[in-house]
């Protein structure tokens, strides 16, 4: 049976470190870090994320300021808000919640954020620094996954790592961070030929494709470490029966609550083959916010204000 890599416990450790960092600023007579969160439209999942971010900020002493705009907001108005936040000396970090409603250009918005305030690490300047292996603000989810692996003593040097997914938010930056730590990295995706065989080569498998239960137990090399970044909501009982054959508790939750969260990996099957696995929920999910607040503190300290 594999070890469960507890993301919630590690997120708590990271948040405690941020809390101490904020306290340290206060002791030096500096103000609390300020994080501006911009939410456009009324996507229910985004509203939950933003609420969770604000609650986490309150816990560690970061000042969070929410800016809610209507779904019909023109690009010029969003751009003007970003300009205003870039110029505001009390704002250290700016996060524009994605996805943006149709009609708004997310690249234009993300490129407009000052690189020094880009707590998501999505600006081309920060992406370039990551590519060069230089310090900068780095994407929250992969940064926090790397911190989790380090905490659990996973030695990445020379390891065969497969990153499943090539998004700019997770897949690409995760691959670069693993490479920086001397892993041998393959980025696999939906067009990769014989995906199961590629995954089976992995000593470390990072799944970030948003396809529920795509990775079966037979895709996993015995003894591998598995990091499951996917968070998928399942409501279909027939799909649940198929995905959760090795997870009676999940099936039960689906039956009683009408929905259940699962990752891109079949957790019950992975537990039989791997040496360590992150669960969903309670794995990578809580780490993302911890990574974000770590970045907000870093941005504030970099500003020297
Ligand atoms: N929506 C889903 N994940 C993220 C994220 O990491 N950052 C932002 N800005 N929006 C998201």
py3Dmol code that shows the C-alpha trace and the ligand (Angstrom):
import py3Dmol

protein = """\
ATOM      1  CA  UNK A   1       0.000   0.000   0.000  1.00  0.00           C
ATOM      2  CA  UNK A   2       1.340   3.443  -0.953  1.00  0.00           C
ATOM      3  CA  UNK A   3       1.874   6.356   1.447  1.00  0.00           C
ATOM      4  CA  UNK A   4      -0.686   9.138   1.136  1.00  0.00           C
ATOM      5  CA  UNK A   5       1.034  12.499   0.552  1.00  0.00           C
ATOM      6  CA  UNK A   6      -1.102  14.808   2.686  1.00  0.00           C
ATOM      7  CA  UNK A   7      -1.380  18.109   0.818  1.00  0.00           C
ATOM      8  CA  UNK A   8      -3.534  19.731   3.476  1.00  0.00           C
ATOM      9  CA  UNK A   9      -0.904  19.111   6.173  1.00  0.00           C
ATOM     10  CA  UNK A  10       1.833  20.508   3.933  1.00  0.00           C
ATOM     11  CA  UNK A  11      -0.309  23.522   2.976  1.00  0.00           C
ATOM     12  CA  UNK A  12      -0.722  24.225   6.708  1.00  0.00           C
ATOM     13  CA  UNK A  13       3.072  24.132   7.124  1.00  0.00           C
ATOM     14  CA  UNK A  14       3.507  26.552   4.198  1.00  0.00           C
ATOM     15  CA  UNK A  15       0.782  28.871   5.538  1.00  0.00           C
ATOM     16  CA  UNK A  16       2.378  28.896   8.986  1.00  0.00           C
ATOM     17  CA  UNK A  17       5.634  29.945   7.369  1.00  0.00           C
ATOM     18  CA  UNK A  18       3.790  32.789   5.550  1.00  0.00           C
ATOM     19  CA  UNK A  19       2.105  33.821   8.814  1.00  0.00           C
ATOM     20  CA  UNK A  20       5.515  34.043  10.496  1.00  0.00           C
ATOM     21  CA  UNK A  21       6.845  36.050   7.540  1.00  0.00           C
ATOM     22  CA  UNK A  22       3.972  38.530   7.855  1.00  0.00           C
ATOM     23  CA  UNK A  23       4.588  38.773  11.596  1.00  0.00           C
ATOM     24  CA  UNK A  24       8.255  39.445  10.909  1.00  0.00           C
ATOM     25  CA  UNK A  25       7.325  42.304   8.561  1.00  0.00           C
ATOM     26  CA  UNK A  26       5.107  43.773  11.260  1.00  0.00           C
ATOM     27  CA  UNK A  27       7.950  43.489  13.788  1.00  0.00           C
ATOM     28  CA  UNK A  28      10.089  45.504  11.355  1.00  0.00           C
ATOM     29  CA  UNK A  29       7.417  48.205  11.173  1.00  0.00           C
ATOM     30  CA  UNK A  30       6.225  47.216   7.682  1.00  0.00           C
ATOM     31  CA  UNK A  31       2.578  46.907   6.662  1.00  0.00           C
ATOM     32  CA  UNK A  32       0.865  43.575   5.917  1.00  0.00           C
ATOM     33  CA  UNK A  33       1.223  42.326   2.319  1.00  0.00           C
ATOM     34  CA  UNK A  34      -1.712  43.412   0.121  1.00  0.00           C
ATOM     35  CA  UNK A  35      -3.227  41.016  -2.430  1.00  0.00           C
ATOM     36  CA  UNK A  36      -5.774  42.274  -4.975  1.00  0.00           C
ATOM     37  CA  UNK A  37      -8.058  39.594  -6.408  1.00  0.00           C
ATOM     38  CA  UNK A  38     -10.006  40.463  -9.543  1.00  0.00           C
ATOM     39  CA  UNK A  39     -13.090  38.369 -10.267  1.00  0.00           C
ATOM     40  CA  UNK A  40     -14.981  39.060 -13.484  1.00  0.00           C
ATOM     41  CA  UNK A  41     -18.427  37.506 -13.954  1.00  0.00           C
ATOM     42  CA  UNK A  42     -20.182  34.939 -11.802  1.00  0.00           C
ATOM     43  CA  UNK A  43     -18.602  31.566 -12.557  1.00  0.00           C
ATOM     44  CA  UNK A  44     -19.566  29.500  -9.474  1.00  0.00           C
ATOM     45  CA  UNK A  45     -16.242  27.606  -9.236  1.00  0.00           C
ATOM     46  CA  UNK A  46     -14.290  30.883  -9.458  1.00  0.00           C
ATOM     47  CA  UNK A  47     -16.428  32.383  -6.699  1.00  0.00           C
ATOM     48  CA  UNK A  48     -15.549  29.435  -4.431  1.00  0.00           C
ATOM     49  CA  UNK A  49     -11.808  29.768  -5.254  1.00  0.00           C
ATOM     50  CA  UNK A  50     -11.851  33.510  -4.546  1.00  0.00           C
ATOM     51  CA  UNK A  51     -13.704  33.016  -1.263  1.00  0.00           C
ATOM     52  CA  UNK A  52     -11.152  30.376  -0.192  1.00  0.00           C
ATOM     53  CA  UNK A  53      -8.270  32.673  -1.128  1.00  0.00           C
ATOM     54  CA  UNK A  54      -9.688  35.553   0.916  1.00  0.00           C
ATOM     55  CA  UNK A  55     -10.252  33.260   3.929  1.00  0.00           C
ATOM     56  CA  UNK A  56      -6.670  31.954   3.725  1.00  0.00           C
ATOM     57  CA  UNK A  57      -5.324  35.537   3.514  1.00  0.00           C
ATOM     58  CA  UNK A  58      -7.235  36.467   6.672  1.00  0.00           C
ATOM     59  CA  UNK A  59      -5.705  33.487   8.520  1.00  0.00           C
ATOM     60  CA  UNK A  60      -2.106  34.501   7.790  1.00  0.00           C
ATOM     61  CA  UNK A  61      -2.547  38.271   8.114  1.00  0.00           C
ATOM     62  CA  UNK A  62      -2.416  39.219   4.417  1.00  0.00           C
ATOM     63  CA  UNK A  63      -4.763  42.054   3.430  1.00  0.00           C
ATOM     64  CA  UNK A  64      -6.897  40.866   0.530  1.00  0.00           C
ATOM     65  CA  UNK A  65      -8.941  43.264  -1.559  1.00  0.00           C
ATOM     66  CA  UNK A  66     -11.570  41.815  -3.905  1.00  0.00           C
ATOM     67  CA  UNK A  67     -12.571  43.613  -7.095  1.00  0.00           C
ATOM     68  CA  UNK A  68     -15.727  42.195  -8.652  1.00  0.00           C
ATOM     69  CA  UNK A  69     -16.625  43.182 -12.179  1.00  0.00           C
ATOM     70  CA  UNK A  70     -19.703  42.274 -14.244  1.00  0.00           C
ATOM     71  CA  UNK A  71     -19.364  39.565 -16.906  1.00  0.00           C
ATOM     72  CA  UNK A  72     -20.075  42.207 -19.587  1.00  0.00           C
ATOM     73  CA  UNK A  73     -17.150  44.416 -18.484  1.00  0.00           C
ATOM     74  CA  UNK A  74     -15.264  45.693 -21.553  1.00  0.00           C
ATOM     75  CA  UNK A  75     -11.566  44.845 -21.896  1.00  0.00           C
ATOM     76  CA  UNK A  76     -10.634  48.538 -21.536  1.00  0.00           C
ATOM     77  CA  UNK A  77     -12.257  48.665 -18.102  1.00  0.00           C
ATOM     78  CA  UNK A  78     -10.437  45.515 -16.912  1.00  0.00           C
ATOM     79  CA  UNK A  79      -7.178  46.908 -18.283  1.00  0.00           C
ATOM     80  CA  UNK A  80      -7.782  50.221 -16.477  1.00  0.00           C
ATOM     81  CA  UNK A  81      -8.335  48.385 -13.177  1.00  0.00           C
ATOM     82  CA  UNK A  82      -5.077  46.462 -13.652  1.00  0.00           C
ATOM     83  CA  UNK A  83      -3.243  49.744 -14.393  1.00  0.00           C
ATOM     84  CA  UNK A  84      -4.701  51.254 -11.225  1.00  0.00           C
ATOM     85  CA  UNK A  85      -3.614  48.217  -9.131  1.00  0.00           C
ATOM     86  CA  UNK A  86      -0.150  48.261 -10.715  1.00  0.00           C
ATOM     87  CA  UNK A  87       0.230  51.872  -9.571  1.00  0.00           C
ATOM     88  CA  UNK A  88      -1.191  51.331  -6.058  1.00  0.00           C
ATOM     89  CA  UNK A  89       1.678  51.238  -3.509  1.00  0.00           C
ATOM     90  CA  UNK A  90      -0.452  49.256  -1.038  1.00  0.00           C
ATOM     91  CA  UNK A  91      -0.984  46.408  -3.524  1.00  0.00           C
ATOM     92  CA  UNK A  92       1.876  43.882  -3.646  1.00  0.00           C
ATOM     93  CA  UNK A  93       0.165  41.140  -5.619  1.00  0.00           C
ATOM     94  CA  UNK A  94      -2.516  41.073  -8.322  1.00  0.00           C
ATOM     95  CA  UNK A  95      -4.464  37.967  -9.261  1.00  0.00           C
ATOM     96  CA  UNK A  96      -6.978  37.953 -12.105  1.00  0.00           C
ATOM     97  CA  UNK A  97      -9.121  34.864 -11.575  1.00  0.00           C
ATOM     98  CA  UNK A  98      -9.347  32.619 -14.642  1.00  0.00           C
ATOM     99  CA  UNK A  99     -11.216  31.743 -16.743  1.00  0.00           C
ATOM    100  CA  UNK A 100     -12.391  35.192 -17.825  1.00  0.00           C
ATOM    101  CA  UNK A 101     -15.862  35.471 -19.386  1.00  0.00           C
ATOM    102  CA  UNK A 102     -16.148  35.230 -23.183  1.00  0.00           C
ATOM    103  CA  UNK A 103     -15.159  38.442 -24.917  1.00  0.00           C
ATOM    104  CA  UNK A 104     -12.247  39.175 -22.586  1.00  0.00           C
ATOM    105  CA  UNK A 105      -8.673  38.395 -23.575  1.00  0.00           C
ATOM    106  CA  UNK A 106      -6.936  36.680 -20.654  1.00  0.00           C
ATOM    107  CA  UNK A 107      -3.458  36.991 -22.224  1.00  0.00           C
ATOM    108  CA  UNK A 108      -3.908  40.738 -22.622  1.00  0.00           C
ATOM    109  CA  UNK A 109      -4.944  41.021 -18.969  1.00  0.00           C
ATOM    110  CA  UNK A 110      -2.169  38.759 -17.641  1.00  0.00           C
ATOM    111  CA  UNK A 111       0.524  40.513 -19.701  1.00  0.00           C
ATOM    112  CA  UNK A 112      -0.626  43.858 -18.327  1.00  0.00           C
ATOM    113  CA  UNK A 113       0.027  42.929 -14.691  1.00  0.00           C
ATOM    114  CA  UNK A 114       3.337  44.316 -13.456  1.00  0.00           C
ATOM    115  CA  UNK A 115       5.792  41.361 -13.303  1.00  0.00           C
ATOM    116  CA  UNK A 116       6.730  42.401  -9.738  1.00  0.00           C
ATOM    117  CA  UNK A 117       3.052  41.970  -8.675  1.00  0.00           C
ATOM    118  CA  UNK A 118       2.357  38.852 -10.763  1.00  0.00           C
ATOM    119  CA  UNK A 119       1.661  36.431  -7.887  1.00  0.00           C
ATOM    120  CA  UNK A 120       0.361  33.798 -10.347  1.00  0.00           C
ATOM    121  CA  UNK A 121       3.720  33.751 -12.145  1.00  0.00           C
ATOM    122  CA  UNK A 122       1.951  33.881 -15.536  1.00  0.00           C
ATOM    123  CA  UNK A 123       3.629  37.024 -16.956  1.00  0.00           C
ATOM    124  CA  UNK A 124       6.106  36.318 -19.798  1.00  0.00           C
ATOM    125  CA  UNK A 125       8.844  38.036 -17.787  1.00  0.00           C
ATOM    126  CA  UNK A 126       8.392  35.595 -14.894  1.00  0.00           C
ATOM    127  CA  UNK A 127       8.015  32.661 -17.287  1.00  0.00           C
ATOM    128  CA  UNK A 128      11.299  33.715 -18.890  1.00  0.00           C
ATOM    129  CA  UNK A 129      13.067  33.926 -15.520  1.00  0.00           C
ATOM    130  CA  UNK A 130      11.850  30.400 -14.737  1.00  0.00           C
ATOM    131  CA  UNK A 131      13.127  29.180 -18.105  1.00  0.00           C
ATOM    132  CA  UNK A 132      16.514  30.711 -17.287  1.00  0.00           C
ATOM    133  CA  UNK A 133      16.494  29.208 -13.778  1.00  0.00           C
ATOM    134  CA  UNK A 134      16.554  32.665 -12.179  1.00  0.00           C
ATOM    135  CA  UNK A 135      14.526  33.778  -9.152  1.00  0.00           C
ATOM    136  CA  UNK A 136      11.130  35.320  -9.882  1.00  0.00           C
ATOM    137  CA  UNK A 137       7.481  34.782  -9.082  1.00  0.00           C
ATOM    138  CA  UNK A 138       6.663  31.233 -10.161  1.00  0.00           C
ATOM    139  CA  UNK A 139       3.292  29.537 -10.768  1.00  0.00           C
ATOM    140  CA  UNK A 140       1.713  28.520  -7.451  1.00  0.00           C
ATOM    141  CA  UNK A 141       0.621  24.925  -8.089  1.00  0.00           C
ATOM    142  CA  UNK A 142       3.911  23.528  -9.415  1.00  0.00           C
ATOM    143  CA  UNK A 143       5.916  25.507  -6.837  1.00  0.00           C
ATOM    144  CA  UNK A 144       3.839  24.004  -4.033  1.00  0.00           C
ATOM    145  CA  UNK A 145       4.079  20.490  -5.570  1.00  0.00           C
ATOM    146  CA  UNK A 146       7.877  20.836  -5.594  1.00  0.00           C
ATOM    147  CA  UNK A 147       7.776  21.906  -1.958  1.00  0.00           C
ATOM    148  CA  UNK A 148       5.636  18.853  -1.093  1.00  0.00           C
ATOM    149  CA  UNK A 149       8.076  16.505  -2.855  1.00  0.00           C
ATOM    150  CA  UNK A 150      11.045  18.117  -1.088  1.00  0.00           C
ATOM    151  CA  UNK A 151       9.320  17.811   2.280  1.00  0.00           C
ATOM    152  CA  UNK A 152       8.793  14.099   1.690  1.00  0.00           C
ATOM    153  CA  UNK A 153      12.425  13.626   0.732  1.00  0.00           C
ATOM    154  CA  UNK A 154      11.835  12.670  -2.910  1.00  0.00           C
ATOM    155  CA  UNK A 155      15.273  12.900  -4.525  1.00  0.00           C
ATOM    156  CA  UNK A 156      14.637  14.159  -8.050  1.00  0.00           C
ATOM    157  CA  UNK A 157      18.209  13.899  -9.324  1.00  0.00           C
ATOM    158  CA  UNK A 158      18.297  11.570 -12.324  1.00  0.00           C
ATOM    159  CA  UNK A 159      14.685  10.488 -11.777  1.00  0.00           C
ATOM    160  CA  UNK A 160      12.494   9.724 -14.791  1.00  0.00           C
ATOM    161  CA  UNK A 161       9.623  12.206 -14.452  1.00  0.00           C
ATOM    162  CA  UNK A 162       6.570  12.278 -16.707  1.00  0.00           C
ATOM    163  CA  UNK A 163       4.344  15.353 -16.629  1.00  0.00           C
ATOM    164  CA  UNK A 164       0.976  14.575 -18.128  1.00  0.00           C
ATOM    165  CA  UNK A 165      -0.441  17.875 -19.416  1.00  0.00           C
ATOM    166  CA  UNK A 166       1.157  20.909 -21.060  1.00  0.00           C
ATOM    167  CA  UNK A 167      -0.784  23.860 -19.635  1.00  0.00           C
ATOM    168  CA  UNK A 168       0.966  27.124 -18.864  1.00  0.00           C
ATOM    169  CA  UNK A 169      -0.488  27.021 -15.339  1.00  0.00           C
ATOM    170  CA  UNK A 170       0.864  23.592 -14.352  1.00  0.00           C
ATOM    171  CA  UNK A 171       2.363  21.250 -16.984  1.00  0.00           C
ATOM    172  CA  UNK A 172       5.009  23.455 -18.610  1.00  0.00           C
ATOM    173  CA  UNK A 173       6.271  25.186 -15.430  1.00  0.00           C
ATOM    174  CA  UNK A 174       6.232  21.880 -13.507  1.00  0.00           C
ATOM    175  CA  UNK A 175       8.419  20.296 -16.197  1.00  0.00           C
ATOM    176  CA  UNK A 176      10.902  23.200 -15.966  1.00  0.00           C
ATOM    177  CA  UNK A 177      11.066  23.019 -12.169  1.00  0.00           C
ATOM    178  CA  UNK A 178      11.696  19.252 -12.269  1.00  0.00           C
ATOM    179  CA  UNK A 179      14.389  19.771 -14.895  1.00  0.00           C
ATOM    180  CA  UNK A 180      15.994  22.422 -12.680  1.00  0.00           C
ATOM    181  CA  UNK A 181      16.221  19.740  -9.965  1.00  0.00           C
ATOM    182  CA  UNK A 182      17.984  17.395 -12.425  1.00  0.00           C
ATOM    183  CA  UNK A 183      15.094  15.062 -13.231  1.00  0.00           C
ATOM    184  CA  UNK A 184      14.852  13.609 -16.755  1.00  0.00           C
ATOM    185  CA  UNK A 185      11.542  15.041 -17.874  1.00  0.00           C
ATOM    186  CA  UNK A 186       9.004  13.984 -20.487  1.00  0.00           C
ATOM    187  CA  UNK A 187       5.950  16.137 -21.153  1.00  0.00           C
ATOM    188  CA  UNK A 188       3.108  13.909 -22.355  1.00  0.00           C
ATOM    189  CA  UNK A 189      -0.319  15.061 -23.534  1.00  0.00           C
ATOM    190  CA  UNK A 190      -3.502  14.047 -25.331  1.00  0.00           C
ATOM    191  CA  UNK A 191      -1.667  13.477 -28.651  1.00  0.00           C
ATOM    192  CA  UNK A 192       1.171  11.420 -27.164  1.00  0.00           C
ATOM    193  CA  UNK A 193       1.375   7.981 -28.754  1.00  0.00           C
ATOM    194  CA  UNK A 194       0.946   5.063 -26.342  1.00  0.00           C
ATOM    195  CA  UNK A 195       0.356   7.222 -23.296  1.00  0.00           C
ATOM    196  CA  UNK A 196       0.122   4.248 -20.881  1.00  0.00           C
ATOM    197  CA  UNK A 197       3.618   3.037 -21.897  1.00  0.00           C
ATOM    198  CA  UNK A 198       5.092   6.549 -21.515  1.00  0.00           C
ATOM    199  CA  UNK A 199       3.524   6.898 -18.050  1.00  0.00           C
ATOM    200  CA  UNK A 200       4.827   3.451 -17.045  1.00  0.00           C
ATOM    201  CA  UNK A 201       8.398   4.747 -17.483  1.00  0.00           C
ATOM    202  CA  UNK A 202       7.864   7.356 -14.784  1.00  0.00           C
ATOM    203  CA  UNK A 203       9.487   7.190 -11.362  1.00  0.00           C
ATOM    204  CA  UNK A 204       7.527  10.380 -10.749  1.00  0.00           C
ATOM    205  CA  UNK A 205       4.199  10.880 -12.517  1.00  0.00           C
ATOM    206  CA  UNK A 206       2.499  14.272 -12.372  1.00  0.00           C
ATOM    207  CA  UNK A 207      -1.022  14.206 -13.827  1.00  0.00           C
ATOM    208  CA  UNK A 208      -2.494  17.593 -14.777  1.00  0.00           C
ATOM    209  CA  UNK A 209      -4.930  17.112 -17.643  1.00  0.00           C
ATOM    210  CA  UNK A 210      -8.381  17.502 -16.076  1.00  0.00           C
ATOM    211  CA  UNK A 211      -9.584  14.085 -17.279  1.00  0.00           C
ATOM    212  CA  UNK A 212     -11.194  12.167 -14.394  1.00  0.00           C
ATOM    213  CA  UNK A 213      -9.540   8.825 -13.684  1.00  0.00           C
ATOM    214  CA  UNK A 214      -7.530   8.841 -16.924  1.00  0.00           C
ATOM    215  CA  UNK A 215      -4.505   7.236 -15.269  1.00  0.00           C
ATOM    216  CA  UNK A 216      -5.215   3.618 -14.388  1.00  0.00           C
ATOM    217  CA  UNK A 217      -3.214   1.479 -11.980  1.00  0.00           C
ATOM    218  CA  UNK A 218      -1.674  -0.393 -14.923  1.00  0.00           C
ATOM    219  CA  UNK A 219      -0.175   2.909 -16.212  1.00  0.00           C
ATOM    220  CA  UNK A 220       1.900   3.315 -13.058  1.00  0.00           C
ATOM    221  CA  UNK A 221       5.386   1.898 -12.540  1.00  0.00           C
ATOM    222  CA  UNK A 222       5.547  -0.114  -9.314  1.00  0.00           C
ATOM    223  CA  UNK A 223       7.031   2.089  -6.567  1.00  0.00           C
ATOM    224  CA  UNK A 224       6.483   5.365  -8.469  1.00  0.00           C
ATOM    225  CA  UNK A 225       5.516   8.636  -6.776  1.00  0.00           C
ATOM    226  CA  UNK A 226       2.244  10.011  -8.155  1.00  0.00           C
ATOM    227  CA  UNK A 227       1.165  13.661  -7.912  1.00  0.00           C
ATOM    228  CA  UNK A 228      -2.425  14.177  -9.016  1.00  0.00           C
ATOM    229  CA  UNK A 229      -3.195  17.798  -9.894  1.00  0.00           C
ATOM    230  CA  UNK A 230      -6.636  17.138 -11.410  1.00  0.00           C
ATOM    231  CA  UNK A 231      -9.771  18.194  -9.557  1.00  0.00           C
ATOM    232  CA  UNK A 232     -12.854  16.828 -11.311  1.00  0.00           C
ATOM    233  CA  UNK A 233     -16.455  16.754 -10.112  1.00  0.00           C
ATOM    234  CA  UNK A 234     -18.292  13.522 -10.900  1.00  0.00           C
ATOM    235  CA  UNK A 235     -22.093  13.381 -10.862  1.00  0.00           C
ATOM    236  CA  UNK A 236     -22.772  10.526 -13.301  1.00  0.00           C
ATOM    237  CA  UNK A 237     -23.389   7.282 -11.333  1.00  0.00           C
ATOM    238  CA  UNK A 238     -22.349   5.070 -14.295  1.00  0.00           C
ATOM    239  CA  UNK A 239     -19.023   6.911 -14.615  1.00  0.00           C
ATOM    240  CA  UNK A 240     -18.588   6.632 -10.852  1.00  0.00           C
ATOM    241  CA  UNK A 241     -19.080   2.834 -10.978  1.00  0.00           C
ATOM    242  CA  UNK A 242     -16.341   2.646 -13.616  1.00  0.00           C
ATOM    243  CA  UNK A 243     -13.845   4.985 -11.935  1.00  0.00           C
ATOM    244  CA  UNK A 244     -14.288   3.973  -8.316  1.00  0.00           C
ATOM    245  CA  UNK A 245     -14.299   0.170  -8.506  1.00  0.00           C
ATOM    246  CA  UNK A 246     -11.318   0.190  -6.101  1.00  0.00           C
ATOM    247  CA  UNK A 247     -12.718   3.021  -3.943  1.00  0.00           C
ATOM    248  CA  UNK A 248     -15.948   2.034  -2.203  1.00  0.00           C
ATOM    249  CA  UNK A 249     -15.928   5.213  -0.045  1.00  0.00           C
ATOM    250  CA  UNK A 250     -15.969   7.470  -3.115  1.00  0.00           C
ATOM    251  CA  UNK A 251     -18.812   5.489  -4.614  1.00  0.00           C
ATOM    252  CA  UNK A 252     -20.734   5.831  -1.367  1.00  0.00           C
ATOM    253  CA  UNK A 253     -20.195   9.629  -1.306  1.00  0.00           C
ATOM    254  CA  UNK A 254     -21.398   9.872  -4.908  1.00  0.00           C
ATOM    255  CA  UNK A 255     -24.540   7.901  -4.010  1.00  0.00           C
ATOM    256  CA  UNK A 256     -25.360   9.836  -0.838  1.00  0.00           C
ATOM    257  CA  UNK A 257     -24.329  13.362  -1.926  1.00  0.00           C
ATOM    258  CA  UNK A 258     -24.988  13.135  -5.670  1.00  0.00           C
ATOM    259  CA  UNK A 259     -21.452  14.290  -6.524  1.00  0.00           C
ATOM    260  CA  UNK A 260     -17.858  13.547  -5.615  1.00  0.00           C
ATOM    261  CA  UNK A 261     -14.436  15.037  -6.411  1.00  0.00           C
ATOM    262  CA  UNK A 262     -11.740  12.937  -8.010  1.00  0.00           C
ATOM    263  CA  UNK A 263      -8.389  13.433  -9.670  1.00  0.00           C
ATOM    264  CA  UNK A 264      -6.916  12.459 -13.036  1.00  0.00           C
ATOM    265  CA  UNK A 265      -5.565   9.293 -11.418  1.00  0.00           C
ATOM    266  CA  UNK A 266      -7.609   6.333 -10.189  1.00  0.00           C
ATOM    267  CA  UNK A 267      -6.578   6.744  -6.582  1.00  0.00           C
ATOM    268  CA  UNK A 268      -7.646   3.304  -5.313  1.00  0.00           C
ATOM    269  CA  UNK A 269      -5.712   1.568  -8.099  1.00  0.00           C
ATOM    270  CA  UNK A 270      -2.673   3.852  -7.702  1.00  0.00           C
ATOM    271  CA  UNK A 271      -2.506   3.045  -3.982  1.00  0.00           C
ATOM    272  CA  UNK A 272      -1.915  -0.618  -4.869  1.00  0.00           C
ATOM    273  CA  UNK A 273       1.034   0.072  -7.207  1.00  0.00           C
ATOM    274  CA  UNK A 274       2.766   3.359  -6.315  1.00  0.00           C
ATOM    275  CA  UNK A 275       4.974   4.143  -3.311  1.00  0.00           C
ATOM    276  CA  UNK A 276       3.289   7.496  -2.627  1.00  0.00           C
ATOM    277  CA  UNK A 277       0.178   9.235  -3.995  1.00  0.00           C
ATOM    278  CA  UNK A 278      -1.550  12.597  -3.451  1.00  0.00           C
ATOM    279  CA  UNK A 279      -5.291  12.191  -2.806  1.00  0.00           C
ATOM    280  CA  UNK A 280      -8.127  14.280  -4.282  1.00  0.00           C
ATOM    281  CA  UNK A 281      -9.426  16.158  -2.402  1.00  0.00           C
ATOM    282  CA  UNK A 282      -6.762  16.982   0.204  1.00  0.00           C
ATOM    283  CA  UNK A 283      -3.707  16.713  -2.038  1.00  0.00           C
ATOM    284  CA  UNK A 284      -2.591  19.394  -4.476  1.00  0.00           C
ATOM    285  CA  UNK A 285      -5.768  21.537  -4.098  1.00  0.00           C
ATOM    286  CA  UNK A 286      -4.901  23.098  -0.713  1.00  0.00           C
ATOM    287  CA  UNK A 287      -1.284  23.563  -1.824  1.00  0.00           C
ATOM    288  CA  UNK A 288      -2.181  26.016  -4.602  1.00  0.00           C
ATOM    289  CA  UNK A 289      -3.497  28.667  -2.214  1.00  0.00           C
ATOM    290  CA  UNK A 290      -0.498  28.135   0.072  1.00  0.00           C
ATOM    291  CA  UNK A 291       1.749  28.735  -2.973  1.00  0.00           C
ATOM    292  CA  UNK A 292      -0.166  31.893  -3.841  1.00  0.00           C
ATOM    293  CA  UNK A 293       0.181  33.393  -0.373  1.00  0.00           C
ATOM    294  CA  UNK A 294       3.879  32.478  -0.325  1.00  0.00           C
ATOM    295  CA  UNK A 295       4.207  34.473  -3.562  1.00  0.00           C
ATOM    296  CA  UNK A 296       2.232  37.406  -2.113  1.00  0.00           C
ATOM    297  CA  UNK A 297       4.643  37.593   0.831  1.00  0.00           C
ATOM    298  CA  UNK A 298       7.633  37.304  -1.510  1.00  0.00           C
ATOM    299  CA  UNK A 299       6.270  40.106  -3.736  1.00  0.00           C
ATOM    300  CA  UNK A 300       5.767  42.357  -0.689  1.00  0.00           C
ATOM    301  CA  UNK A 301       9.285  41.674   0.601  1.00  0.00           C
ATOM    302  CA  UNK A 302      10.749  42.307  -2.852  1.00  0.00           C
ATOM    303  CA  UNK A 303       9.063  45.720  -2.986  1.00  0.00           C
ATOM    304  CA  UNK A 304      10.802  46.669   0.238  1.00  0.00           C
ATOM    305  CA  UNK A 305       7.706  48.606   1.404  1.00  0.00           C
TER     306      UNK A 305
END
"""
ligand_1 = """\
11
LIG
N -8.220 29.538 -12.075
C -7.919 28.252 -11.792
N -6.658 28.150 -11.311
C -6.159 29.407 -11.295
C -4.900 29.952 -10.898
O -3.971 29.264 -10.452
N -4.784 31.308 -11.041
C -5.776 32.086 -11.515
N -5.558 33.395 -11.628
N -6.947 31.610 -11.897
C -7.134 30.273 -11.783
"""
view = py3Dmol.view(width=600, height=400)
view.addModel(protein, "pdb")
view.setStyle({"model": 0}, {"cartoon": {"style": "trace"}})
view.addModel(ligand_1, "xyz")
view.setStyle({"model": 1}, {"stick": {}})
view.zoomTo()
view.show()
